[in-house]
Amino acid sequence: CGSEEAVRAAVVSGADAVYCGGKMLNARMNAKNLSDEALRRAITYCRGAGVKVYVTLNTLVYDRELRGAAEYAKMLYEIGANALIVADAGLCLLLREYLPDLELHASTQLSAHNSEGVRELATLGFSRVVCARELSAPEIRALCRETEAEIEVFIHGALCVSQSGQCLMSSI
């Protein structure tokens, strides 16, 4: 959801969770996203309706950005985000250390193509893995059967036309 109106529409339509991005570490930076205050209002609204809110931190993080990323994640945790969708394994390790109760989901940007990859992401602290978009239904079933992590699947709306994690290549 890129706006508070979209959040409300999703909730009123029966969504049990909404996904949104803020102004930082968001792979959809060119799209409309929620300010910190709008995120706070959206999370408060969703919590009152029994709806979960997952916030994307689905870009790679440079060393110079780690402190700001950790502070942003802490703010999201404090305002009640149910989970963060993270694309950077180093950020995941940092968040596991400083915010151990915060639920983390592995972004499709981490390109989980097989069971070994999903198991490794689970050892890093991810409870859910958004698998690579290009997997077939039998491959996805195998991930579900062979791993303990929750598996999430994109079914539409992907910009990536060739390989997960290479979205910007698609825009060229």
N, C-alpha and C positions, 0 to 999 in steps of 0.2 A: 504494500500500500504506500503510495507516494504522497498521500495527503490525509488530513484528519477526516475529510469527507469520505475518502476511500475506506478508511478504517471503520467508520460508522456503517457504511454500506455493507462491508463484509460481515460485521457483527450482526446487523439486522437481517442479513440474508442467511444466517445460520452457521457461519464459520466457527470452528472450534479453536482456530489459531489464525493470527495474521503475521505476515512477514513484512518487515519494513527496514529501511536504511536511514541513517542520519546523515550528517554533514561531513563525517569522517570515515575513512577506510571502507568506502562503499564502492563496489564495482560499477554501480549505476550512477556515478557522480554527475553525468549529463542529464539525468532524469530528475523529476521533481522528488525531493526528499524532505524528511521532517527535521525541523530545528530541534535542539535539545528540549526546549519548552514544549513544542508540539509532541515530541516523543513522550514526555512526562504526562501530558494530558491524555494521549492515546493509551498509554499503559494503564493509567488510572481508570479510564473508561472501560477498557477491555477487562481488567481485573474485576470491576463491578459487574460485568456481564458473564464472568466465568470463562473468558476467552484468553488463551495464551498469546504472548507476544514474543516473536523471535526477531532479533535485530542483527543485521549483517555487518560484519567486520571482515569482508571477503576480498581484501586486497593484500598484497605482500607488504611487509613492514620493514623498513630500513632501520638500522641501528639508531639513527638520529630521531626516529619516530616512535621508538618503543616506549619511552616514558609517557608521551602523550597518549599512545594507544592504551596503555595500562590505566591511565587516569580516566580516559573516556570509558573503558570497559567497567571501571569501578563505579562511575556515575550511572551507567546503564544498569548495573547490578543494584545499586542503591535505589533507583527509581522503580525497580521491580520487573525488569525484563526477565522472561522465563528462561531464555537461552540466547547465546550469541552464536552466530554462524561464522566461523573463523576459517580463513584461507591460509594462514601462516603458522607453520608448526612451531616456530620459535615463540610467537606470541602465545600460542596454546600453552607451552611449557611455563612461560612467565605467569599466565593467568592461573594455571593449576597451583602454582606456588603461592600467589598472593590472594587469590579469590577461589579457594578450593571448593566452595559450595556452589559456584556458578556453573550451570550446565553449559557445555560446549557442543556444538554440532560442527562436523567437518564439512566445509563447503565443497561443492562440486569442483571448485578450483584446485582442490588437492588431488584430483584425478584418481579416485579409488576405482581401479579397473578389475581387481581380483580379491579373493578372500584374504590372502596374505597382507595386502595393502590395508584392507578394512581392519584386520586384527592389529596391525601396527598402529593405526590411527586410534584404536581403542586403548592401546597401552599408553598412548600419549595423553589420554584423558577425554577423548571424544565419546559421548554416549550415543550419538547418532551420526551416521555418515550419509551424506548426499552423494550417491554413486555417480560415476562418470555418465554423461548423457548418452553416449554412443553404445552403451551395453544393450544386448538383446534381452528379451523376456527370460529365456532360459538362463542366461548369465546372471540376471538379477535374482532369479529364484535360487540359484546356487549360493549367492552372497547371503541371502536370508537363511538358507539351510545350514551353511557352513560357518557362520559367525554369530557372535552374541550381540553385537551392536545393532541398534535400530537402523534400518535401511530406508532412506528417503529417495524418491525417484522423481525427476522432472518428467512431465508428460507433455508439456507444450511451453511455448514462449521463449525457448532458448535462442540467444543470438549466435551462440557457437555453432558453426555449421560443419566443422570438421573434427576437432579434438577438444575435449573439455579443457578449460584453462587457457584456451587460445582465442578468447572472445574478440579481442581487438583485431586479430587477423581477419575475422569475418567482416569487420566494418570497412576494411580496405577494399 
